[in-house]
Amino acid sequence: MADLKELWADIRLKLKKDTDKAEFIDGKLQDAFAAFDAKEKGKGQDAILAIYNLDVEKLR
């Protein structure tokens, strides 16, 4: 998770046009980390799936 947090911080700085989506991803990552820490695997997976469904490959 530490690697993911570090990578996202680097990516987030490079996003220019998709600030709304970046904020959404920030929130969902926080939800996912909290869920996994609380041993709530399903909630964590749902948060990650919500990010995936944004079609993140097209963020700019």
Buried (B, 14 or more C-beta within 10 A) or exposed (E): EEEEEEEBEEEBEEBEEBEEBBEBBEEBBEBBBEBBEEEBEEBBEBBBEBBEEBEEEEBE
